[in-house]
């Protein structure tokens, strides 16, 4: 009986090579996190200096894809795999999935900065998407073998939300071909993917993994069906807010309000026992890793509280018209809840190293996250109150963001080169040699495979240019028609009478509105960020067109050929900021002032 038990135990014990897989997996996750942070730092630098050879929007796409699909995805799938899968044979399958996923991420990392959405970047993104399906299928098979419970339910649902989120990606191509890339459904498809990724896949998995950790510590937590129902309903109802960005409707804001109330209720019920147990059993002073876990839990609570304020439609409007809030919220989820929450669990399982170098790395990461969040959200509050900018705001955010790649570089060094002390008994030395040998073999195989992938990418790149003409862009049916653009645009403004001199009072009021609602995507110079720069605008477009574009943005994007062309170039739909005609006149006056200061003249398009 004992012999049979021992045989079964040894058969299911991970091999030495399998034991190295978690740290290899996490090392790749940290590597892509480092790369994403470098792209993010470069984006910050665009506001204070020049970066040759790169476009802001291309770096934006590289940053978002590598952060989401490199760091977030690998961290989460790694934690799920090594929490549930123990069979060495099954782990070999996941190792292959990891290698292919790394190749897909490297492909995106090398292609997005140079071509944005193009043939190669889309191919590698699709490769990653297909691999996520392979992972989901494989993981569901292994998950069936584990005991039922609340944690398993949340983990199952998280995988389902990941699959559901991908519907948005598959919908993009047919919607772009049939309705055009400026159609609201196109942007709703993108938001569908992001919404169910962040609030479904990542948050559900985080909650499930925390519950697993509580179970291992002897504190099982059960969640009732009503709470789960509230959580599911809130997930769907809060999708109404991003829908309202491209299809403004008051009813959508009320649906979102109901969703955030249900979400606050569900989070309170789920997190209350977790916080109680963490507070009583794992105080902040006991371990720095517990502090990291607290940052993750507090960030998740802050997410729920911030979203709860969106129950008021006016607040919901402000939340998406001031881009600082959008950026701060996304970072709160990805950098706060996911990075520190899941990172702490990886540390507790020894899948991420927890030595002195790692401690310094995580402290630097925490400093970068907390200071940048305070700056970004604090600046958003100042813009909302029309109090201007924090002195040297962009420089301060750049400095705060620099702590992230600095900490991650140190974390990589700790992960790769720093080893904990071991007992030098003959047996342990033999195990170490065996471990080292298997690790070298493992690394060689991975290196060969990835080198082949990179070589293929580089050879393919030699045959394809990075220009916009060769990026597989599609011209929607509406743009194929021979439309004659009205130089005055489409809207209520038919005639604008301008004075010879600049009205300074109007111009200052206009600048205050632009600072609050527009400068996260546009700059006052000619540099293109998410959207084109403002410099020279009154010399390119008539005043009526400018004011109609500001006040009647949805119709302009759907019907005006010039606005549609700009949308195709930027691939980001300008939100309806609910700006009045009087406010648009104030903005126009500042555009005139800005052009005279920067170009020496204004209103050339009126002549």
N, C-alpha and C positions, 0 to 999 in steps of 0.2 A: 504493500500500500504506500509506504513511504518512498519506495523506489519509483513507483509510478508517478507519485506527486513530484519527486525531484526531477524526473525525466521531463514531465510536462513543463515544469518551471524553467528548466534550462532551455527547452525548445523555444519558449516565448521570450527569453531574455534577449535584449538587444545585443548585437555583436559590438565589438570595439569600434568598428567602422561606423556602425549606426549611431553610437554614442557621439561621434564627432560631427554627425550630420546636423544636429540642432545648432551648434555654434557656427558651422559653415553657412547654414541657412540664414541665421541672424546676422552674420557678417555681411552677406550680400544685401540684406535689408538695410543695414546701417550705411553701407557704401552708397546705395541709391538715395538714401536720405541725405547724405553728404552732398551728392551731386545736385539734388533738388534744392538744397540750401544755397549752393553756389549760384544756381540759376536765379533763385530768389534774390540773392544779394546783388547780382548784376542788374536785375530789374529795379532795385532800389537806387542803384547808381545812375540809372537813366534820368532821375530827377535832379541830380546834382552835377552830372558830367556827361561826356560822350563815350560811347562804346562802338568802335568801328566794326564793320562787317556783320553786325547782328541787328535784327529788328526786335523791338520790344515785344510785339505780339508772338513772335516765334519763340522767344525765351519764356514768355508766359505759358505757351502750350507745353514746352519742354518741362517747365517747373511743375505745372499741375499734373501732367501725366506721370512723371517720375515720382512725385510725392505720393500720388494716389495709388498708382499701379506698381511702383517699385517699393517704397518704404511701407506704406499702409497695407497693401495687399500681402507682401511677403511676411511682414511682422504678424499679421493676423492669421494667415494660412499656416505659418510655422507653429504658432501657439496651438492652433486647433489640431494640427497633425500630431505634434509630440505630446499633446494632452490625451489623445485617444488612440493613436496607432502605436502598438508595441512590437508587432511582428517584424523581424528583420527582412523577411521576404517582401512584405508590403512597403516597408520603408525604402527598399530599392526602387520601387515604382515611383514613390514621391521624390526620390533623388533625381530621377529622370525628368519628372515634371519641373523640378527646381531648375535644372540645367537649361531646359528649353525656355522657361520663364525668364531666366537671367538673360538669355540671348535676345528674347523679345524686348526686354527693358533696355539692353545696350543698344539695340537697333533704334528704339524710340529716342534714346538719349543722344545718339549721333545724328539722327535725321531731323528731328523737330527744330533744333536751334537754327538750322540752315534753310529748311524749306517749309517750315510750318506744317500745315495739313497738305501733304503731297503723297505721291505714290508709295514711297518707301515708309514714311511714318504711318500711313494708314495700313500698309501691309503688316508691319510689326505690331501695330495696335490690334489688328484683327487676329494675329497669331496669339497675342496675350489673351484676347477674349475667348478664343477656342480652348486654350489651355485652362482657363478658369472653369470651363464646362467639364473638361477632363478631371480637374481637381474635384469639382462638386460631385461628379458621378462616383469617383473613387472614394471620396470621404464619406458619402452617404452609405456606401457598402460597409465601411469600417464602423460608422456610427451606429449601425443597426445592432452590433454586437455588444454595445454598452448598455448599462441599466438605465431604465426610464427615470425621468426626474425633470424638475423645472429648468435646470441648467441645460440639459440635453434638448428640451423643447425650444429654448431660446437659440441655441446653436443651430438646430434644424431650420428654424425660421430665418436666421441670419443668412444661411446659404440660399434659401428660397428668395429672400429679398435681393441677394446678389444677382440671381438669375433673372428676376423680374426687372431689375434696373437695366439689364442689358437689352431689354426690348427697345428702350430709347435709342440705343446705338444702331440697332438694325433698322429702326424707322427713319433714321436720318437720310439715308441714300434714296429710298423711294419718294419721301416727301420732297427732298431737294429736286428730284427729277420731274415730279408731277406738278408740284405747287411752287417750287423755287425756294432758294435758300433764304429769302427775306420773309417767307410766310411765318406767321406766329407759331404754327405747328412744328416748324423746324427747330425753333428755339425752345419750345415746350418739350421736345424730344431730348434735347441736351439737358434741360433741367430735370426731366424725369430720371435720367441716369444719375445725375449728381445727387438728387434728393434721396433716392432709394439706396444709393451707395452710402452716403454719410449717415442718414437717419435710420436706415434699415440694416444693411449689411454690417457696417462698422459698429453702430451703437448696440444692436441686439447681440452681436458676438462679444462685445466688451462686457455687457451685463452677464451673459452666459458664462464667460471665462472667470469673472469675479465670483460668481456663485459656485463654480467648480472649486476655486481656491478656498472659499469659505467652507465648503464641504470637507476638503482635506484637513482643515483646521478644527473639524468637529462642530461646525455651526451651520448645518443645512438650513436653507431658506426656501420656503415655498411661496409661489405666486398663484393667486386664485384666478379662475377663468375670467372674472369680471375685469380684473386689472389688465390681463392680457388683451381682452377685447378693447379696452380703452386705449391701450398702447397701439394696437393695430389701427383702430379708427383714427387716432391722432396722426399716424404716419400718412394715411391717405388724405386726410383733411388739410394738413399743413402744406400739402403740395399745391393747394389753391393759391398760396402767396406767390411762388414763382410763376404760376400761370397768369396771375394778374399783371405781371411785369410786361407781358406782350399782348394781353387781352384785358385791358382795364375794365373792371366791373365791381361794383360795391358788394355784390353778393359773394364774390370770391374772398373778399376781406373778412366777411362775417363767417364764412366756412372755416377760414384759417383761424379766426378767433375761437371757434368751437374746438378746433383741433388742438390749439395750444393749451386750452383749459384741460382737455382730456389728457394731454401729454404731461402737464404739471401734476395732475392727480396720479397718473401711472408711475411717474418717476418718484414721487413722494412715497408711494406704497412700496416700491421695489427698493429704493435706496435707503429708506429709514432703518430697517434692520441691519443692512450692511454697514451703515455709518455707526450705528450703535455698537456693533461687534468690533469694528475697527477701532473705535474710540476706547472701548474698555480693554481690548486685548493688545492693541498695537499702537501705543502712543507715539507721537512724533519724535520724542527723545530717544526711543529705543533703537531705531535704525533709520539711516538715510533712505533706504529703499522704501520704507513705509511712508516717508515724506513724499517720495515720487508718486506712490499710489494715492496719497491724499490729494496731490495736485490734480491727478486724473479724475478723481471722484468730484472734487470741487468744481473742476471745469465742466463736468457733465451737469452738475447742479446749476451752474451759472448759465449753461446753454438753455436749460428748461426755464429758468427765471427770466432770461432775456426774451425768449420767445413768448413767455406769458404776457409780457407788456404789449405784444402785438394784437391783443384782443381788441384794442382801440384802433379803428381804421386809420385815424390820422397818424398814429405812431407807426402803423404798418407801412403807410406811404413814405414816411421819413426813413424807415429802416432800409428801403431799397433805393431811395433816391440819393442818400448819402453813402457813397461806396465804401467809406471807412468802416461802416457797420457791417457790410457784407464780408469784407476781407477779415475783419476782426472776428466775426462769427465763425467763418470757415476755419480760421487758425485756432479758435477756441476748441473746436471739435477735433481737428487733425493733430495740432501740436499739443493741446492740453489734454483732452480726454483720451484720445487714442495713443499718442506717443507716451505720455507719462503713465496712463492706466495700464496699457498692455506692456509697456516697457518694464514697469515694476514687476509684473507677473513673470516676464522672461528672466529678469534678474533673480527673482526668488527661486526659479527652477534651474538656475545656473546655465541657461542657454545664452545669456549675455553675461560677460564677466563682471564681477562685482569687487574689484580691487581698488587700490587708491587712485590709479589713473582713471578708472571708470567713475569714481566718485567725483573727481574734479570735472570730468567731461559732462556728467549729468547736471552738476551745479552750473556750469557755463550755459548749458542748454536751458535750464530753468531761468537763468538771468536773462538770456536772449528772448525767451518766450514771454515772460512776465513784463519786462520793460517795453518790448515792442507792442504788446497788447494794450498797455496803459497809454502809450503814445498814440496808437491808431484809434482806439476808442475815445480817448480824451480829445483828440483832434476832431473826431466826429461830433462830439458834444459841443465843442466850440463853434464848429460850422453851423450846427443846428441853432445855436443861440446867437449866430451872426456876430461872433466876437473875434473873427479873424483866425490867424494861424499861430501855433506855438513857434516862438523864435527858433530859427534853424531846424524846423520840423523834419524836413527830408534828410538832413545830415544826421540828426539824432536817431531817426528810424534806421538809417543805414548802419550807424555804429551799433545800435542794439541788435540788428539782424546779423552783424558780423560775429556775434557770440555763438550763433548756431553752427556755421561750418567749422569754427574753431573748436567747439566742444565735440562735434562729430568726428573731426580729424583725430582728436585725442582718443575718442571712443574706439575708432578703428584701430589705432595703434594698440590700445589695451586689448582689443579683441584678437588681433593677429599675433602680437609679439610678447605679450605679458602672460606668463604662466604661473599658476599658484604653486607654492612649494609642495613637494611630495616626499614621502618616506623612501629612502634609497635602500630598501631591502632588495635582495636578489630577485624575488618574485615581482616586485613593483617595477624593477628595472626592465625585466623581461616583458612585462605588460606594456611599459612605456615604449620599448623598441617596436613591439608588435603594432601598437597604436600609431606610432610615428610612421612606420612602413606603410600601413594601410592608408594613412592620411596622405602620404606622398602619392600613392597610386591613385587615390581618389582625386587629388588635386590635378594630377597629370591628365586624367581622363576629362575632367571638367575644362581644363585649359585648352586641350586639343579641340574639343567640341566648340567652345566659344571662339577660339581663334578662327575656326572654319566659318562660323557665323559672321564674324566681323570681316573676314576676308571677302566673303560673298557680298556683303553690304558695300565694301569699298570698291569692289570690281563693278558692282551695279551702279554705284554712284558715278563712276567714270563715264558711263554711257548716258547719264541723265543729268540735266542741268538743274540748278536751284532757282531758276527764274520763275516768275509767276505764270508764264505762258506754258510751262511744262509741268504744272502741278495737278493736272487732271481736273481743273476747275470746270464747273458746269454752268452754262448759261440758261437760266430758267426760261420757260415759255414767254413770260411777261416781258422779258428783256429782248427776246427775239423779234417782237413786233416793232415796227417802225413808228415809235412814238415821238411826237414832237414835244420837247420839254418846254413848258411855260417858264420863262426866266423869273417869273414872280412866284412860282410854286403853286401849291394847292392849299387853300384855306381862306379864312376871313379877311386877311390883310391884303387889300387890293392896291393901296397907294400909301406910301410913307413919305412925308415931307421932312427933309433934313435941313438943319441950319448950317451956316458956314462954319461956325465955331462949335467946339465940343461943350455940351452941357455937363459940367463937372459933377453936379449933384446927381444927375441921372446916371452918369458913368460909374460913380462910386457905389450906387445902389446895385447897378448891374454886376459889378465885380464881386460884391458880397454874395449875390445869388450864384454866380459862376464858381466861386470858391467852395460854396456849400454843395452844389449839385453836379459840377461838371469837371473839376480839375483832377479827379482820380482817373479819368479817361482821356482828357485833353490837356494840352499845355498852351500857354500864351505865346510860345514861339512856334517855329515851323516844324518842330519835332513831332513825329507820329508816335503815340503810345497805343492805347486800345483804339482810339479814334484819331483823326487828323488834328494837327495843331491849328490854333486860332489865327496865327499870324497871316495877314494878307487876305482874310476872309471877305472883308467888304470890297476888296478889289477883284475877287473872283465871283461873288454872288451878289445879286441885288438884295436890297434891304428887305423887300417883301418876301423873298425866298427864305432869307435867314429867319425872319419872324414866324413865318408859316412852319418852317422846320422845327422851331422851338415849341410852338403852341399846338401844332396839328401833326405831331410826329408819326402817328400810326398810319394816317392816310397818306402822308408824304412817302413813307417807306413802302407802302403798298402800290402807289400809283405814280409817283414822280420818278422819271427815268434817272435824273441826276442823283437823287437820294438812294435809289436802288443800286446804282453803280457804286456809290460810296459804301453801301452795306455789303456788297459782294467783296469789296476790297478789305473791309474790316472784319467781316464775319461775326460781328457783335451787334445785336439789335439795340439801338438807342432807346432807353426806357422813356415812357411818358412821365415827365416830371411834374405834370399838372401846373405848368407855369402860365400865368395870365397874360393877356395881351399887353397890359401896362408893364409887367415885369419883363416881357420879351423886348419891349422898347428900351428899357433900361439896359438890358444886356447888349442890344445892338449899339447903344451909345458907347458902351465900354469897348466893344469891338472896334469902333471908329477911332477911339482914343488910342487903343493898343496898336492899331495899324499905323497911325501917324507917328507914334513913338518908335516903332520898329522898322517901318518901311519908308517913312517920310511922306506918306499920303494915304488917303482913304477914299472910299466911294467911287473907285474907278469903274466898277461894274454898273453904276447908274448912268454913266455917260454913253 
